[in-house]
Amino acid sequence: MKYLSFVIFLVMAQGAIFAQDYTQTVKGKTIDADSKAPIPFANIVLVNSDPFVGESADIDGNFKIKDVPVGRHNIKVTAIGYEDVYLNEIEVGTGHELVLNIEMTESVLTLAEVVVVAHNDPTEAINQMATVSANQITIESTSRIAAGINDPGRTAQSFAGVSSADDENNELVIRGNSPRGVLWRMEGIEIPNPNHFSNGEGGSGGGVSALSTQVLANSDFFTGAFPAEYGNALSGVFDLHLRIGNNEKREYTLQVGVLGVQAAIEGPIKKGSEASYLFNYRYSSLRLLDKVGVDISGGDISPGWQDLSYKIYIPTKKMGRFSIWGLGGYSDAGSTAVRDTSLWNYRSDTFEEIEEHRIGIAGLTHNFLLKNNKTYVKTVVAYSHTNNMLTQDTLDNEFNTTIIENDEFAYNTFSVNSFLNHKFNARNTFRVGGIYHNRGFAFSADTYNYDTNTLDQLIDNEGNTNVYEMYLQLKHRINENVDIIPGAHFTYLALNNNYTIEPRLGIKWAINDRHTLNLGSGMHSRIEPISIYLAERTLSDNTIVRPNQNLDITKAVHAVLSYSWNITRNFRLKTEVYYQHLYDVPVVADDATNTLSALNFRSGFTNEYLVNEGTGRNYGVEFTLDKFFSQDWYLLATTSLFESKYTMPDGVERNTLFNSKYIFNLVGGKEFRVGKNKLNVLGANMRGIWRGGYRTVPIDVAASLLQNEEIRQYDLAYETKAPDYFRLDLGVSFKKNKPDWSWEVSLNLQNVTNRLNVLDESYSPEIEDVFQITMLGLVPILNYKIEF
């Protein structure tokens, strides 16, 4: 740490000696937020610039402002007949040109009556149909947040009502819901779980995000009452967007850090054309060390991963705009048993494990704007492949191997999402679309039966099935202050002819320029993993049956009331009250433990006999105090108070596993402009998380001692909980701007107090006592990045 401080001191001193005025180009496009048509001749200016800095867009909405001084700027965008847009504290650096895609809302007033409406909320959702429980995740916030490791999932853990399932992965528990209820989308279409070391069947997270912020654009994250275009989600939606590469200048980014090495390149495909490419590749640093002979895993398989993400953008004059995009990733890890049997103290010492995960997504997006500039058609076609393999075995004293689990779950999915969006006028916009998925699959799962000493088959199947979805939504602006957004979503699962019809409604009411009241409500649903429907059981006469083939789709009703108060231009207080009723929830039939509800599952496969006789409800209130980045600092403080309940067929309402009851987050940071001309940036960030512990099933120690195995007290299931969770993260960074390039070094400390938060407890027959299962301690993350 002393060495790092000394290096930063030298760099700052160098900057003070050789500093000069540096500039950069700011460019982009102005478009209509509803029709996506270009807005010609919009004016883009730097507020209070002296001398004046600004430009007007051309007839196609394109603009370019040269020689913008390095630093943060407030940008104002105006156009005749449109509400003004303000972009606050936009950072301009020397490494890369800044590209802005500015969406403007047409005023419902006549030209003579137009008044300026300032858009000062940088967290407002990109999706114009969203009304409540929506947050925009910017690339800057993802890169800046302490110990966020440039991961959208870990960044989202700072929002109200959101917490992690476990420090080792980025699974999200939203408003007490199971992490299985999260939908991932990319470029407007559903995608598989985009994480390395994914959590298995139905899981929504993993150890490391397979997505780099180098290719991501600003994206939306929803925690409830989603707009009608989103289906197959119960708790949350991640709607990811990939940015377009620079179409005029080739640019590079190189990074090296604790987690991996990374290289990105972007630039124009053809000079004078708007076509561009963007590629990013990452490789695990741990695996690199392993390859050069540095053993950091004690003989185990060190966790490794690599991924490639890309976007190729090709606009045409007559056929619309095309994008070719994709993501590919591979990760593996494992453990081996010590070959000295004298060191075997626990049964787990004899276990060995190998896991491999593959993900591949390739997509084509086509946007076509009709000549009337009021209607556009967007079609996204994607093909995805995932393959998750896990093998576990155990050794005896002669090192003979016995397989205890052998799983492989593979999916090949072809998807299409196409919609037509028509803007009738400034007051009315209509959207209708359809989604098709052909899900190919190949499953095999075997587990060891200790009663019969045989390897039992749980599933062995391959084939395909179809999922059909349709949606429509209308945005009607009664006046400049009130929007009403009704809609509906339809889902049909061909595997068992199951379907849902889900009405949705959103209302926005800007009472005045300081106070806003919003409402969101509707029905939502989530299809179980195909493997659950096709799980097999062998009867006493050796007949194989599929007990869950006719399982219904899980459903929920969401209702959210939101109130927002803009205390000042950059301070906002938001409150949301919500209620969720879940029904047709799969539960294990005749479950003696009364815990086996899908609302308590994180991920995984089961061949248990499931019935849709469970229900649940989540309700609570959330408070968010947001000081947007201004005057070189920002602050986000959230409080969530909630209940999460589930009911089994016995009719008794119980706490869910995830009913931690409260979550408090405090996130903040400050930048210091250093150097002679204040061209360099020293940043400090922090994040504090405090929540209640997740629920537990207490262990009956006396019975466990007597039977020499773990015995749980299921009559007290989830009445007890783990100790409260607390974590403090710190981050510091220094960015140096050079004339044509920049570099940045950052150090993040996750769990800086090294607190060992308790996840659960277990009983060990070897020590005849209960021990705690703890999460990660201190994790330092050092990273160095160059942009040129």
PyMOL commands that set and color helices and strands:
alter all, ss='L'
color gray80, all
select helices_A, chain A and resi 2-18+111-113+139-144+152-156+179-181+285-291+341-343+347-350+530-533+598-600+701-707+714-716
alter helices_A, ss='H'
color red, helices_A
select strands_A, chain A and resi 23-32+43-46+54-56+62-69+71-78+85-92+98-104+134-137+162-164+172-174+182-186+189-190+195-196+208-209+219-222+236-240+251-257+260-268+276-284+301-315+321-335+351-369+375-395+401-423+428-449+454-477+482-493+498-510+515-526+537-538+544-545+554-566+571-588+610-630+633-647+653-655+662-674+680-691+695-696+720-721+725-737+742-750+758-764+769-774+779-787
alter strands_A, ss='S'
color yellow, strands_A
deselect
rebuild
show_as cartoon
